Amino acid sequence: MRFFLSALAFSLLPVASVAAPCGGSFPTFINEMKAEAVARGHPPARVDAFFRSARQDPKVLRADRGQGFFQKPFVEFSRRLISQNRIDHGKKNARKYSAVFDRIERDYGVSRGVLLAFWAFETDYGAFQGDFNTLNALVTLAHDCRRPALFRPQVFAALDLFANDDFDPARTTGAWAGEIGMVQMLPKDILENGVDGDGDGHVTLKTSAPDALMSGGKMLQHLGWRAGEPWLQEVVLPAGMDWSLTGLHTEMSVKQWQAMGVRARTGALANGTLPASILLPQGKDGPAFIAYPNFRVYFEWNQSFVYVMTAGYFATRLEGAPVYDARNPQPGLAGEQMKTLQRKLQALGHDVGKVDGILGAKTRAAVRAEQIRLGLPADAWPTATLLNRL
């Protein structure tokens, strides 16, 4: 794909109040999207050509509603994603593209393990980038009323790419949610952060590893990545730890955590003035990590806690960290048990978001609050004991 700054011009034009609502008749929705595209300054003929092949894709909706894999606990999830094959290929790609990673670290401050981990998890280092028609995925999700505010702008970003001959509505493919290329970037991200890493005058995220990696590095910098700083590190916690202080809701300086007895499992903790949080993905009896400011940037890439924890850990592993100590966490709750827990928490007045069986940030916060109320260790890890007490 080629990237030109002129593609952004359309997004700077005033837009008439022609906004296609979600839901309803799909052909009507497409016609309203076309009207909005013309109002944004695109010639009608180009708009017609762009939307000509657009179709609603029910497979996209099934994929969007069937993300049960993210219900798995961290230890199981990470062991399934971090295979020896991915480790070996990560090391091989680190050597192969060493000069590219040097440029990324110099220009964007993003460590190579971070991008290698995303590259591995998103597309197995480019081997499988998704076979969903990208335009169909985007218009389907924009028409669906779950997250139209996220996907409507992506349709118009794809139209901007099309205007520069950088997007083929009928042939461009990628993930079910509309991401394209080796590190899976949405069209708007490509417009804003696309980088010609191999110097051929094009930004080709599907076939050029330098383009994909440089673009990913620039996007992370754009999202707030702090140059040269760590993101995640395994730690050993002291006996008698106040578990209510764990979780992303509490930040203290590294020096303060050290004063409480927190220490690195290997090596040394980061600069003592850095703010940090202690994370227990499976409670007080499972693995423990200290998360630095860069770790929060991961949630701008993916909002799943278990995915972010695994991607952050794998990045450290690719840079030499040992296999984490899984210890012996208490069994968690299965999908239906988790949904039952979420309903009980709702009945007690907690906002857990959607009852979906996924241990997200709101459910963790509610679990911690109830653990404190019931005099249980407040590690935000839901167990059968908590469920029975409720």
FENGI-V45573 format. One record per residue. N is the residue number from 1. PHI is phi as a letter, one per 30 degrees, with the letter a starting at -180 (NA if undefined). OMEGA is omega as a letter, one per 40 degrees, with the letter a starting at -180 (NA if undefined). D_CENTER is the distance of its C-alpha to the mean C-alpha in Angstrom with 1 decimal. Layout:
n | phi | omega | d_center
N | PHI | OMEGA | D_CENTER
N | PHI | OMEGA | D_CENTER
This chain:
n | phi | omega | d_center
1 | NA | i | 22.8
2 | c | a | 24.7
3 | b | i | 23.5
4 | b | i | 26.1
5 | d | a | 25.9
6 | d | i | 28.3
7 | d | a | 25.6
8 | d | a | 24.4
9 | e | a | 27.9
10 | d | a | 27.5
11 | d | a | 24.8
12 | c | a | 27.4
13 | d | i | 30.1
14 | d | a | 31.0
15 | c | i | 30.0
16 | d | a | 32.6
17 | d | i | 31.7
18 | c | a | 31.0
19 | c | a | 27.8
20 | d | i | 27.2
21 | d | i | 26.6
22 | d | i | 24.3
23 | i | i | 26.2
24 | i | a | 29.8
25 | d | a | 31.2
26 | d | i | 28.8
27 | e | i | 31.5
28 | d | i | 32.2
29 | e | i | 28.5
30 | d | i | 28.5
31 | d | i | 31.8
32 | d | i | 30.4
33 | d | i | 27.4
34 | d | i | 29.9
35 | d | i | 32.0
36 | d | i | 29.2
37 | d | i | 28.5
38 | d | i | 32.2
39 | d | i | 32.2
40 | d | i | 29.5
41 | j | i | 32.0
42 | d | i | 31.4
43 | d | a | 34.6
44 | e | a | 35.3
45 | d | i | 35.9
46 | d | i | 32.6
47 | d | i | 30.9
48 | d | a | 32.9
49 | d | a | 32.1
50 | d | a | 28.3
51 | d | a | 28.4
52 | e | a | 31.2
53 | c | a | 29.2
54 | d | i | 26.6
55 | b | i | 26.6
56 | d | a | 24.8
57 | c | a | 23.0
58 | d | i | 23.2
59 | d | i | 21.2
60 | d | a | 18.1
61 | d | i | 18.9
62 | d | i | 19.5
63 | d | a | 16.2
64 | d | a | 14.5
65 | c | a | 16.8
66 | c | a | 16.8
67 | c | a | 13.6
68 | d | a | 15.9
69 | e | a | 14.4
70 | d | i | 11.9
71 | d | a | 15.2
72 | d | i | 16.3
73 | d | a | 16.9
74 | e | a | 15.3
75 | d | i | 18.4
76 | d | a | 18.7
77 | e | a | 15.0
78 | d | i | 15.0
79 | d | i | 18.4
80 | d | a | 17.6
81 | d | a | 14.7
82 | c | i | 16.6
83 | c | i | 19.8
84 | d | i | 22.6
85 | d | i | 22.2
86 | d | i | 18.8
87 | d | a | 20.2
88 | d | a | 23.3
89 | d | i | 21.6
90 | d | i | 19.3
91 | d | i | 22.5
92 | d | i | 24.3
93 | d | i | 21.8
94 | d | i | 21.8
95 | d | a | 25.6
96 | d | a | 25.6
97 | c | a | 23.5
98 | e | a | 24.6
99 | d | i | 26.0
100 | d | i | 22.8
101 | d | i | 20.8
102 | d | i | 23.8
103 | d | a | 23.4
104 | d | i | 19.7
105 | d | i | 20.6
106 | d | a | 23.7
107 | d | a | 22.3
108 | b | i | 18.8
109 | i | a | 19.1
110 | c | a | 16.0
111 | d | a | 17.1
112 | d | a | 17.3
113 | d | a | 15.8
114 | d | a | 12.4
115 | d | i | 12.4
116 | d | a | 14.3
117 | d | i | 11.9
118 | d | a | 9.1
119 | e | i | 12.2
120 | d | a | 13.4
121 | d | a | 10.7
122 | d | a | 9.8
123 | b | a | 13.6
124 | h | i | 15.8
125 | h | i | 16.6
126 | j | a | 17.3
127 | d | i | 19.5
128 | b | a | 17.8
129 | c | i | 15.9
130 | j | a | 16.5
131 | b | i | 19.8
132 | d | i | 19.0
133 | d | a | 20.9
134 | d | i | 18.4
135 | d | i | 20.8
136 | d | i | 21.6
137 | d | a | 18.0
138 | d | a | 17.5
139 | d | i | 20.9
140 | d | a | 20.6
141 | d | i | 17.5
142 | d | i | 19.2
143 | d | i | 22.3
144 | d | a | 20.8
145 | c | i | 21.0
146 | d | a | 17.8
147 | b | a | 15.6
148 | d | a | 18.1
149 | d | i | 17.3
150 | d | a | 13.8
151 | c | i | 15.3
152 | e | i | 18.9
153 | d | a | 18.2
154 | d | i | 16.4
155 | d | a | 19.7
156 | d | i | 21.7
157 | d | i | 19.6
158 | d | i | 20.3
159 | d | i | 23.9
160 | d | i | 24.0
161 | d | i | 22.9
162 | d | a | 25.6
163 | d | i | 28.1
164 | c | i | 27.8
165 | i | a | 28.1
166 | c | a | 24.5
167 | a | i | 23.4
168 | c | a | 25.5
169 | e | a | 25.0
170 | d | a | 26.8
171 | b | a | 25.4
172 | d | a | 21.9
173 | b | i | 19.6
174 | a | a | 16.0
175 | d | a | 13.4
176 | d | a | 14.3
177 | c | i | 12.0
178 | j | i | 13.6
179 | d | a | 11.5
180 | b | i | 14.2
181 | j | a | 15.1
182 | d | i | 14.5
183 | c | i | 11.0
184 | h | i | 10.2
185 | c | i | 10.6
186 | d | a | 11.8
187 | e | a | 15.5
188 | d | i | 15.4
189 | d | i | 13.2
190 | d | i | 15.8
191 | e | a | 18.6
192 | d | a | 17.5
193 | b | a | 16.3
194 | d | a | 17.9
195 | b | i | 20.2
196 | d | a | 23.2
197 | d | a | 22.7
198 | c | i | 25.7
199 | i | a | 28.1
200 | c | i | 29.1
201 | i | a | 28.7
202 | b | i | 25.7
203 | c | a | 21.9
204 | c | a | 21.4
205 | d | a | 17.8
206 | d | a | 18.9
207 | b | a | 21.8
208 | c | i | 21.7
209 | d | i | 19.7
210 | e | i | 20.9
211 | d | a | 19.7
212 | d | a | 16.2
213 | d | i | 15.9
214 | d | i | 17.6
215 | d | i | 15.5
216 | d | i | 12.2
217 | d | i | 14.2
218 | d | i | 15.5
219 | d | i | 12.3
220 | d | i | 11.1
221 | d | i | 14.6
222 | d | a | 14.5
223 | d | i | 11.7
224 | j | a | 14.0
225 | d | a | 13.9
226 | c | a | 17.4
227 | e | i | 19.4
228 | i | a | 20.8
229 | c | i | 19.4
230 | d | a | 17.9
231 | b | a | 14.7
232 | a | a | 15.6
233 | a | i | 19.0
234 | d | a | 20.8
235 | b | i | 23.7
236 | c | a | 26.8
237 | c | a | 27.7
238 | d | i | 31.2
239 | d | i | 33.4
240 | i | i | 33.7
241 | d | i | 30.2
242 | d | a | 29.6
243 | d | a | 26.6
244 | d | i | 26.1
245 | d | a | 25.0
246 | d | a | 21.9
247 | j | a | 18.5
248 | d | a | 16.3
249 | d | a | 19.0
250 | c | i | 21.5
251 | b | i | 21.6
252 | b | i | 24.7
253 | d | i | 25.7
254 | e | i | 25.6
255 | d | i | 29.4
256 | d | i | 29.5
257 | d | i | 27.4
258 | d | i | 29.8
259 | d | i | 32.7
260 | d | i | 31.6
261 | j | i | 31.7
262 | d | i | 28.1
263 | b | i | 28.2
264 | d | i | 26.1
265 | d | i | 26.5
266 | b | i | 27.1
267 | i | a | 27.9
268 | b | i | 27.7
269 | d | a | 25.4
270 | d | i | 24.3
271 | e | a | 26.4
272 | d | a | 28.0
273 | d | a | 27.3
274 | d | i | 23.4
275 | d | a | 21.9
276 | a | i | 20.1
277 | b | i | 19.1
278 | c | a | 20.1
279 | c | i | 17.6
280 | b | a | 19.2
281 | d | i | 16.7
282 | b | i | 19.8
283 | i | a | 22.3
284 | d | a | 25.2
285 | c | i | 26.4
286 | c | a | 23.2
287 | d | a | 21.5
288 | b | a | 21.0
289 | b | i | 18.9
290 | c | a | 19.1
291 | c | a | 16.1
292 | c | a | 16.9
293 | e | a | 15.8
294 | d | a | 13.3
295 | d | a | 11.3
296 | d | i | 10.5
297 | d | i | 9.0
298 | e | a | 6.0
299 | d | i | 5.4
300 | d | i | 5.9
301 | d | a | 3.2
302 | a | a | 1.3
303 | c | i | 5.0
304 | d | a | 6.6
305 | d | a | 8.9
306 | d | i | 10.2
307 | d | a | 7.3
308 | d | i | 6.6
309 | e | a | 10.4
310 | d | i | 11.0
311 | d | i | 9.1
312 | d | i | 10.8
313 | d | a | 14.0
314 | d | i | 14.1
315 | d | i | 14.0
316 | d | a | 17.0
317 | d | i | 18.6
318 | d | i | 18.7
319 | c | i | 20.4
320 | j | i | 23.0
321 | d | i | 22.0
322 | d | i | 23.7
323 | d | a | 22.5
324 | d | i | 21.7
325 | d | a | 24.5
326 | d | a | 23.5
327 | h | a | 26.7
328 | b | a | 27.6
329 | d | i | 25.3
330 | d | i | 26.9
331 | e | i | 25.9
332 | d | a | 23.3
333 | c | i | 23.7
334 | d | a | 23.3
335 | e | a | 21.7
336 | d | i | 25.0
337 | d | i | 25.8
338 | d | i | 22.5
339 | d | i | 23.2
340 | d | i | 26.7
341 | e | a | 25.5
342 | d | i | 23.3
343 | d | i | 26.5
344 | d | i | 28.6
345 | d | i | 26.4
346 | d | a | 26.5
347 | d | i | 30.3
348 | d | i | 30.5
349 | j | a | 29.0
350 | d | i | 25.4
351 | c | i | 22.5
352 | c | a | 20.0
353 | i | a | 18.5
354 | d | i | 18.8
355 | d | a | 20.7
356 | b | i | 18.4
357 | i | a | 18.9
358 | c | a | 15.4
359 | d | i | 15.7
360 | c | a | 13.4
361 | d | a | 14.2
362 | d | i | 17.2
363 | d | i | 18.7
364 | e | a | 18.5
365 | d | i | 20.2
366 | d | i | 22.8
367 | d | a | 23.4
368 | d | a | 24.1
369 | d | a | 26.5
370 | d | i | 28.4
371 | d | i | 28.6
372 | d | a | 30.2
373 | d | a | 32.5
374 | c | i | 33.6
375 | i | i | 34.1
376 | c | i | 31.6
377 | e | a | 29.4
378 | d | a | 26.6
379 | c | i | 23.7
380 | i | i | 21.6
381 | c | a | 21.8
382 | d | a | 23.4
383 | b | i | 26.4
384 | d | i | 29.3
385 | d | i | 31.4
386 | d | a | 29.5
387 | e | a | 29.4
388 | d | i | 33.2
389 | d | i | 33.9
390 | d | NA | 32.3
